[in-house]
């Protein structure tokens, strides 16, 4: 079944398609490309379709101007107490500190003053007002291990007791970059050594801002569900408790060299200097009702920054990552690294198969067509993602197209194209070999080269060649005593040996005509010393023929005639059926020289034109000027007995009777 090329190709393509799908399934099951190709697709999706920045989060920056105002870094507790006092009349919904108060101040009075400011902030001046909330940072430290959709830490760090008791709550600020160093998710849940669970700072801040009760947060499978007055927030979490962050804006410029400061660029998160808040230089509209996140930003002392999907070569401060996390929760939209297993596998299977069929049908053009299809698919995937994320509020998880797992399809197209090209080369080689059985390799190459160049047509060109004709002596008598099959077998045996010798001497077998053979030197390929090689070839063939006879073969002998001169060489026949041949007097004379009374049994005869080109080391017999059929002028003929070291095996003496007109009609 597989000997037929088309059937074999289809079977190989089917097998490669099945292998591609199998390996794709293995890659999906093992998440092989999750941290390489698919993360690149994810990053580009976030970069091309960022979430909209909503006026819900304001970042208060611990920046260089603030450090200058307070004289040192880390800032003294007084700076934070001043901030909280300045924020209270501005009525933020919640204030969350991405600042570690894990060690007591040098002066305990500073911690007590900050704690008092926190308590005062959380006590409304008007009973009708909503009490404020201050969230302080805590974090897991030391060794960690994977829990049930959470990360378990052996050690936890908390604010000093006086501040912890004063705060409304705690929020974890652990950041876990991916293997490539980028931060793509936020650690929503961590667990301490005692099994107690803690939620991330942005999650706690978002819950307080939206008046949601974290006590009602529940997990269903790989989703955290937080009921809020505006609807459930359904947050997908991975095995370590991380939620993918839908980054809404690239890293914001520093506060001190941002021409849009403060907060005049709607495409950036609002970042204001702590110094300006304390000094009363910030418009209340930038704070009122917002979730205020306090942390290092625009600070050169100890930069707390990380690369993120849309950071575009720069880095994003940790407090901005929390702002983007809170933004994702507010808008209830969370990007998922890739589509589901079966959805991705079906896409991979269809895309691979369609590309395979195109390549199988149209080879290289099909491959380019498949690439265009793949590019269209990539663009379509990003467009679909953009459409799914275009609204103000989402409905939960949004899957990034699994293009990182689909890039395997073009790889398999290349494999199939390479296989088919190898098949084509094998087929061409086989065609050349088969073709060469009917025409010589030189003619086969000429025909195929001209066909590829679009120059295969009827017509010829003037060429100077040497033509050899060989004719069996007494063929009629020999054939009378043999069956046709036996006769054909003997002819093929002798012609096979003679062609080997012709090839060694760079000749081109032009045709067989029953009991004779025609060989060319100089067409279709140029050959140096063509006349000499033709005569040497003829003498070598006579030696081989006599040797075969001596081994018990039939009494077969040849006479060879050789002539040199100009001919018209080219393709003769009809457009649908042509052959390569030579036409002209030179070929006619060579044919006449095979007459039995010129090129006698086991002898080689040539014209004067050929003899003068073979050199001086030659032994010959002058046969005189012989009239031949078809020519007005006689042809000076010579019998060659030796050329260099090669001699005829049975040299004949000069003819006893002068040769008259050639006895055979010869070549037409």
SVG drawing of the C-alpha trace seen along z (x, -y; Angstrom):
<svg xmlns="http://www.w3.org/2000/svg" viewBox="-26 -73 79 95">
<polyline fill="none" stroke="black" stroke-width="0.4" points="0.0,0.0 2.8,-2.4 4.7,-1.9 2.3,-4.3 3.7,-7.8 0.4,-9.6 -0.9,-7.0 2.4,-7.0 2.4,-10.8 -1.2,-10.8 -0.3,-8.2 2.8,-10.1 0.8,-13.3 -1.9,-11.6 0.8,-10.0 2.5,-13.4 -0.8,-15.1 -1.6,-12.4 1.9,-12.8 1.5,-16.6 -1.8,-16.3 -0.4,-13.7 2.7,-15.8 0.4,-18.9 -1.7,-17.1 1.3,-16.1 2.6,-19.7 -0.7,-21.0 -1.0,-18.4 2.5,-19.2 2.1,-23.0 5.3,-22.8 5.0,-26.2 3.3,-28.0 6.4,-29.9 7.9,-30.5 5.8,-30.8 2.4,-31.2 3.6,-33.9 4.9,-35.9 1.4,-35.6 -0.1,-36.6 2.1,-39.6 1.3,-40.8 -2.4,-40.4 -2.2,-42.6 0.0,-45.1 -2.3,-45.3 -5.6,-45.4 -4.9,-47.0 -7.8,-47.4 -9.2,-50.9 -7.9,-52.9 -10.8,-53.7 -10.9,-56.6 -11.0,-54.3 -7.3,-54.0 -4.8,-56.7 -1.2,-55.9 0.5,-58.0 4.2,-57.7 7.1,-57.6 9.3,-59.5 12.5,-61.4 10.9,-64.8 9.2,-63.2 12.5,-61.7 14.1,-65.2 11.3,-66.7 11.7,-64.2 15.4,-63.9 15.9,-60.2 14.8,-56.8 13.1,-54.7 10.8,-57.5 10.1,-58.2 6.8,-57.1 5.9,-60.7 5.6,-60.9 2.9,-58.2 1.1,-59.8 1.2,-63.1 -0.2,-61.4 -3.1,-59.8 -4.0,-63.0 -3.9,-64.8 -6.0,-62.1 -8.9,-62.0 -10.6,-65.3 -10.2,-64.1 -12.4,-61.1 -10.7,-58.1 -12.6,-54.8 -9.6,-52.9 -5.9,-53.5 -3.6,-50.5 0.1,-50.6 2.5,-48.7 5.0,-49.5 6.4,-47.0 6.1,-48.2 7.7,-44.9 10.2,-46.5 9.5,-49.0 10.6,-52.6 13.6,-53.7 11.3,-55.8 8.2,-53.9 6.3,-57.2 6.5,-57.3 4.6,-54.0 2.0,-55.1 1.5,-58.4 1.0,-56.5 -1.4,-54.1 -3.3,-57.0 -3.5,-58.6 -4.8,-55.3 -7.5,-55.0 -8.5,-58.6 -8.8,-58.1 -11.1,-55.1 -13.4,-57.2 -15.8,-59.3 -16.3,-62.9 -19.9,-62.7 -21.9,-59.5 -23.6,-59.5 -20.3,-59.1 -18.8,-55.7 -15.8,-54.9 -12.4,-54.8 -10.2,-51.8 -6.5,-51.5 -4.9,-48.3 -1.3,-47.4 1.1,-45.1 2.1,-41.7 3.9,-38.9 5.0,-35.3 8.7,-34.8 11.3,-32.0 10.5,-28.5 7.2,-28.0 5.3,-25.1 2.3,-24.6 -1.0,-24.3 -4.6,-23.9 -4.8,-27.0 -2.6,-28.8 1.1,-29.2 2.0,-28.0 4.8,-29.9 6.9,-28.7 7.2,-32.2 5.0,-35.2 5.9,-38.9 3.4,-41.2 3.3,-44.9 4.4,-45.7 1.5,-44.9 0.6,-48.5 0.0,-49.2 -1.6,-45.8 -4.1,-46.4 -5.0,-49.9 -5.5,-48.8 -8.7,-47.7 -7.0,-44.7 -3.9,-43.2 -3.0,-42.4 -0.3,-40.2 2.3,-41.9 4.1,-38.8 5.2,-39.2 6.1,-36.0 7.7,-36.7 7.4,-34.1 10.6,-32.2 11.4,-35.0 11.3,-37.6 8.0,-39.2 5.1,-39.6 1.9,-38.4 -0.2,-37.5 -1.0,-38.7 -0.8,-36.3 -4.4,-36.6 -4.1,-33.9 -1.3,-32.8 -1.4,-30.5 0.7,-30.6 2.2,-27.6 -0.9,-27.4 -3.2,-27.1 -4.6,-30.6 -5.4,-32.3 -4.5,-35.8 -5.6,-37.7 -3.6,-40.1 -3.4,-43.8 -5.2,-44.8 -7.9,-42.2 -8.6,-43.5 -8.5,-47.1 -10.9,-46.4 -13.3,-44.6 -13.3,-47.5 -13.8,-50.0 -16.7,-48.1 -18.2,-47.4 -17.8,-43.6 -17.4,-41.3 -14.3,-39.1 -15.8,-36.7 -18.2,-35.7 -15.5,-35.0 -15.6,-31.4 -13.6,-29.2 -15.3,-27.0 -12.7,-24.9 -10.1,-27.3 -12.2,-30.4 -12.5,-32.8 -16.0,-34.4 -16.4,-37.6 -20.1,-38.9 -20.3,-42.7 -23.2,-45.1 -22.3,-45.5 -22.3,-41.7 -20.0,-38.8 -16.4,-39.2 -15.3,-35.8 -11.5,-35.6 -9.6,-32.7 -6.7,-31.5 -3.9,-29.1 -2.6,-26.3 -0.5,-28.6 -3.3,-31.1 -2.2,-33.6 -4.7,-35.7 -3.7,-37.0 -3.5,-40.7 -5.2,-42.6 -2.7,-45.5 -4.5,-48.7 -1.5,-51.0 2.2,-50.8 4.5,-52.0 3.7,-55.6 6.3,-58.3 8.1,-59.5 6.2,-62.2 9.0,-64.8 9.4,-64.8 6.0,-63.9 4.6,-66.8 1.0,-65.5 1.5,-65.6 -0.6,-65.5 -3.0,-62.9 -3.8,-64.7 -3.2,-61.7 -6.3,-59.5 -4.3,-56.6 -2.1,-56.4 -2.8,-55.5 -3.1,-58.6 0.3,-58.9 0.8,-61.8 3.7,-62.5 3.2,-61.9 4.9,-65.3 2.2,-67.0 -0.6,-65.2 0.9,-66.2 1.4,-69.8 -2.2,-70.0 -1.2,-70.5 -3.5,-67.7 -7.0,-68.3 -9.6,-66.5 -11.2,-65.0 -8.1,-62.8 -8.7,-61.2 -12.4,-61.2 -14.0,-57.8 -10.8,-56.2 -8.8,-53.3 -5.5,-54.9 -2.4,-52.7 0.7,-54.0 4.1,-52.6 7.5,-53.3 7.3,-55.0 9.7,-57.4 12.2,-56.6 15.9,-56.0 17.0,-54.9 15.6,-51.4 13.6,-50.8 10.9,-48.2 10.1,-47.5 9.6,-44.5 9.1,-43.9 5.4,-43.2 3.7,-42.2 3.2,-45.8 6.2,-47.4 7.8,-47.8 11.4,-47.5 10.9,-49.5 9.8,-48.2 6.7,-48.8 6.8,-49.6 5.1,-47.1 2.5,-49.5 1.4,-49.9 1.1,-46.2 -1.3,-46.3 -3.2,-49.2 -3.6,-47.1 -4.7,-44.1 -7.4,-46.2 -8.4,-47.5 -8.9,-44.0 -11.1,-43.2 -13.1,-46.4 -13.9,-45.7 -14.3,-41.9 -12.0,-41.0 -9.1,-38.7 -6.9,-37.4 -6.3,-33.6 -2.9,-32.4 -4.5,-30.2 -7.7,-28.5 -8.9,-25.2 -7.2,-21.9 -9.8,-20.6 -10.4,-23.9 -6.7,-24.4 -6.3,-20.8 -9.2,-21.1 -7.7,-24.3 -4.3,-22.7 -5.7,-19.7 -7.8,-21.7 -5.1,-24.2 -2.4,-21.5 -4.6,-19.4 -5.7,-22.3 -2.1,-23.4 -1.0,-19.9 -3.7,-19.5 -2.6,-22.9 1.1,-21.9 0.2,-18.4 -1.9,-19.9 0.2,-22.9 3.6,-22.3 5.4,-25.6 2.5,-27.8 0.3,-25.8 2.9,-26.4 2.8,-30.1 -1.0,-30.0 -1.0,-28.1 1.3,-30.7 -1.2,-33.4 -4.0,-31.4 -1.9,-31.1 -1.2,-34.9 -4.9,-35.6 -5.7,-33.2 -3.2,-35.0 -4.7,-38.4 -8.2,-37.0 -7.3,-35.6 -6.0,-39.0 -9.1,-40.8 -11.4,-38.4 -9.5,-38.9 -9.8,-42.7 -13.6,-42.4 -14.1,-40.3 -12.3,-42.9 -13.8,-46.0 -16.5,-46.8 -16.2,-48.7 -17.1,-45.8 -16.4,-42.1 -17.9,-38.8 -14.8,-37.1 -12.0,-35.2 -11.1,-36.1 -8.9,-33.5 -5.9,-34.6 -5.8,-32.7 -3.5,-29.6 -1.3,-30.8 1.8,-29.7 0.6,-26.1 -0.5,-26.6 2.9,-27.6 3.7,-23.9 1.4,-23.7 3.8,-25.7 6.7,-23.5 4.8,-20.4 4.0,-22.1 7.8,-22.7 8.4,-19.0 5.8,-17.9 7.1,-20.3 10.6,-19.0 9.4,-15.4 7.5,-16.2 10.6,-18.0 12.7,-15.0 10.0,-12.8 10.2,-15.2 13.9,-14.9 13.8,-11.2 11.1,-11.2 13.2,-13.5 16.3,-11.3 14.2,-8.2 12.8,-10.0 16.3,-11.0 17.5,-7.4 14.5,-6.0 14.8,-8.7 18.4,-7.9 17.6,-4.3 15.9,-5.7 18.2,-8.6 21.7,-9.1 22.2,-11.1 23.7,-14.0 20.6,-14.3 18.3,-13.7 20.0,-16.6 19.7,-18.8 16.0,-18.1 15.2,-18.6 17.3,-21.8 15.7,-23.3 12.3,-22.3 12.9,-24.0 14.1,-27.1 11.1,-27.1 13.4,-26.6 12.3,-23.1 11.2,-23.5 11.8,-22.2 14.9,-23.6 18.7,-23.2 22.1,-24.9 25.3,-24.5 27.7,-22.3 31.1,-20.7 30.9,-17.1 32.5,-13.7 30.0,-11.0 30.6,-7.3 28.4,-4.6 28.7,-0.9 27.2,1.8 27.0,5.6 28.7,7.6 26.5,10.5 23.5,9.6 21.0,11.2 22.9,14.5 23.2,14.5 19.5,13.7 18.4,16.6 19.6,19.2 18.2,17.6 14.8,16.9 13.8,13.3 14.2,13.4 17.6,15.0 18.7,12.5 17.5,9.5 19.3,10.9 22.6,11.0 22.1,7.6 21.4,6.1 24.4,7.9 26.8,6.4 25.2,2.9 25.3,2.9 29.1,3.5 29.7,1.0 27.7,-1.8 29.8,-1.4 32.9,-2.1 31.2,-5.0 30.4,-6.6 34.0,-6.3 35.1,-8.2 32.4,-10.9 30.4,-9.9 26.6,-10.3 24.6,-7.4 22.2,-9.1 20.2,-6.1 20.0,-2.4 18.7,-1.4 18.3,2.4 21.8,3.8 23.7,0.5 24.5,-2.3 25.1,-6.0 27.3,-7.9 28.1,-11.6 31.0,-13.6 30.4,-17.4 26.6,-17.3 24.7,-18.0 27.7,-18.6 31.1,-20.0 33.9,-17.5 37.6,-18.2 39.7,-16.1 36.5,-14.7 38.0,-13.0 40.7,-11.3 38.2,-10.1 35.9,-8.7 38.7,-6.7 40.0,-5.4 36.5,-4.4 36.0,-2.5 39.3,-0.6 38.4,0.2 34.9,1.5 36.5,3.7 38.8,5.2 35.8,5.8 33.7,7.4 36.5,9.8 37.0,10.7 33.3,11.5 33.4,13.7 36.3,15.6 34.2,16.5 31.8,18.5 29.4,15.8 27.8,15.7 30.0,14.8 29.1,11.1 31.5,8.5 31.2,4.8 32.6,2.3 32.9,-1.3 32.9,-4.4 33.9,-7.9 33.7,-11.3 34.2,-14.9 32.6,-18.1 29.7,-20.4 26.0,-19.4 22.8,-20.9 22.1,-19.5 18.7,-19.9 15.2,-18.6 13.5,-17.0 9.9,-15.8 6.6,-17.3 5.8,-19.5 4.2,-16.5 6.9,-14.0 10.5,-15.0 13.9,-13.6 17.4,-15.0 19.5,-14.2 22.0,-15.6 21.5,-16.3 24.1,-17.0 26.7,-15.6 29.1,-14.8 26.6,-12.2 25.8,-10.8 29.5,-10.2 30.1,-8.5 27.2,-6.2 28.6,-5.4 32.0,-4.5 30.4,-1.5 30.1,0.2 31.4,3.7 34.1,3.0 35.3,-0.1 35.0,0.6 35.6,4.3 35.1,7.0 36.6,5.8 38.0,2.7 37.7,-1.1 37.5,-3.4 37.6,-7.2 37.7,-10.2 40.6,-12.5 38.9,-15.2 38.9,-12.8 42.5,-11.5 44.1,-14.9 42.8,-15.6 43.9,-12.4 47.6,-13.2 50.8,-11.7 50.9,-8.5 48.7,-6.6 49.0,-3.6 46.6,-3.5 46.1,-2.2 45.2,-4.6 42.1,-3.2 42.1,-6.0 39.4,-8.3 36.1,-6.4 32.9,-7.6 30.0,-7.2 26.3,-7.4 24.8,-10.9 28.1,-12.8 29.5,-14.2 33.1,-14.2 34.8,-11.0 35.8,-10.7 39.4,-10.0 39.2,-7.1 41.6,-5.4 41.7,-2.2 42.9,-2.9 44.9,0.0 46.3,-1.7 46.0,-5.0 48.5,-5.4 48.5,-2.3 45.1,-1.1 45.2,1.2 42.6,3.1 42.7,6.8 42.5,8.1 44.3,5.6 43.3,6.2 45.8,5.8 45.1,3.3 42.3,4.5 43.6,6.5 41.1,4.9 40.7,1.1 37.5,0.1 34.9,-1.2 31.6,-2.8 30.4,-2.1 28.2,0.9 25.6,-0.2 23.2,-3.1 23.9,-3.7 22.3,-6.5 19.5,-8.7"/>
</svg>
